[in-house]
Amino acid sequence: MMSAILDRNMTFGAGRERPAAAETSTAPVARSAPPPARSGGAPPPDPGLWGRRMRHAATVVLPPVIVTAIFLFLWEMMTSSQGAVLPGPSQVISDTWELIVNPFYDYGGNDVGMAWQLLASLERVAYGYALAVVAGIGLGVLVGQSTWAMRGLDPLFQVLRTVPPLAWLPISLAAFQASNPSAIFVIFITAIWPIIINTSVGIRNISQDYVNVARVLRLNGFEYFTKIMLPAAAPYVFSGLRIGIGLAWLAIVAAEMLIGGVGIGFFIWDAWNASMLSDIVLALVYVGLVGFFLDRLVAIVGNWVTRGTQAG
Amino acid sequence: MTSYLSIEHVHKTFGEGPTASEVLRDVDLHVDRGEFISIIGHSGCGKSTVLNIVAGLLETSTGAVILDGKEVSKPGPDRSVVFQNHSLLPWLTVRDNVALAVDKTFKGTKSAAERREWILQTLDMVGMSHALDKRPDEISGGMKQRVGIARALAMEPKVLLMDEPFGALDALTRAHLQDEVMRIQSELGNTVLMVTHDVDEAVLLSNRIVMMTNGPAATIGEILEIDLPKPRERLAMADNADYNHYRAEVLRFLHERHKNPESEAA
């Protein structure tokens, strides 16, 4: 038993700053190391570096390129036979070339370029989603903080969140008597549920340690909200926001098909009525890309805002 | 009779009715200003409960805690806590973690420049000036605990409460931090209440060791006065007969008279 304390003493001087030094030297390395292909600045004179970059490109870039090429090839094969109903990729590009190269034309009415169509949809999503973020986080905080509010509101939320987006459209058309606010409402009501639920879970999961820190420091309600609650719940909130933006983008296309006007959803419906299948395919590609970028955007903002919050 | 910190006949029962469990029974302790008190006992004996009651994080069932003439009923900056798992806010840098405490505690009494200076000073005291802008996940466990200690000290508490502050650290880092705490305490003359399960740590650091009986309904079994001159040198203590005598006293209390209930059952 005595040896324990003696051992400590013997190695004490040597071990003095050992853990600290090890920590400071490993952390930056781990931080800058991962993506060798993305490193900035002058390339160090390392003969293996380009080799490593090539290998990185081969393992990361090549698979999606190959799979996409195979996909396009199969699509082309399946649609190139006589009597094929759907257009192949080459035909889509030749049919829609005017739309692709002139995204910003404006001939009045609904006859505007793809960029305007997408922007119109994005504008509706922006309004509806922004409202959902504000209301969703607010309600989420309420439900997360107050057991009474949770008991009261949770059953309501659980039922309402299963209602499909488009089922809200008739009732909102009746309520707003206008198509644009109705579409925005559909976005709002679609995106809000995951935001509410994730926010409240995040608030509920705030570590008791942080609550104790706040109590010892005697933070007031506002300080607790801004300094502890929001940052602690941020990872959950952002996963809700990310699900929400995905659902919002899903819903806008469907809602616009019904309400008409400028917007990518109605563009698709219009193209169907005019039997312009290539236009529909092009629109689907755009819808997919925009949805992907929206998701990435929220994810990037989330990573930036919540940097450090997951780690203990 | 009027001591700086008095824990007066504190009882604590969790729950009510048939499921109630009595954790503490008649804990009575009087601490003088500048004393370093360790509370030691087997796990589950309620030693952390005592600390949390003094911190104001838990309420007593009966009895009271009186600090400097005032009864303690809720947490406050006059009783800052060093938590076992450091409890730094991971989204704030080292500096901002301490700043949160300093800005809140000295809002009315120190100017912004004084507060900034004070933050740097306390972080310098625990040897963390080199990592001001690092976040907790970028520094080692020992460094986190240093920052936790700096945060607690920065509030200039009347009593510094430490809940197994070195429990999660490896032996070398722990020894180093114990030395740092000894040095800081002798510099500042803080009154410290520390919960620990490490016998060496208790004997090395304390003026008195409060040994708790096993729960349920734990209480103070014995108080051991450590009459060793301060500052104490870790190496010198290893060969010190008195030191080893005190150490043996604590061990006897823990392993003969109040055996760990878990090892008894096994």
Interface residues (C-beta under 8 A of the other chain):
Chain A: M1 M2 A4 I5 L6 D7 R8 N9 T11 F12 G15 R16 R18 P19 A20 A22 E23 T24 A27 S207 D209 Y210 N212 V213 R215 V216 L217 R218 L219 E223 K227 I228 P231 A232 A234 T306 R307 G308 T309 Q310 A311 G312
Chain B: A55 G56 L57 K74 P75 G76 P77 R79 S80 V81 F83 N85 S87 L89 P90 W91 L100 A101 K104 T105 H130 A131 R135 P136 D137 E138 I139 S140 G141 G142 M143 M155 D170 A171 L172 T173 A175 H176 D200 R234 L235 M237 A238 N244 L251
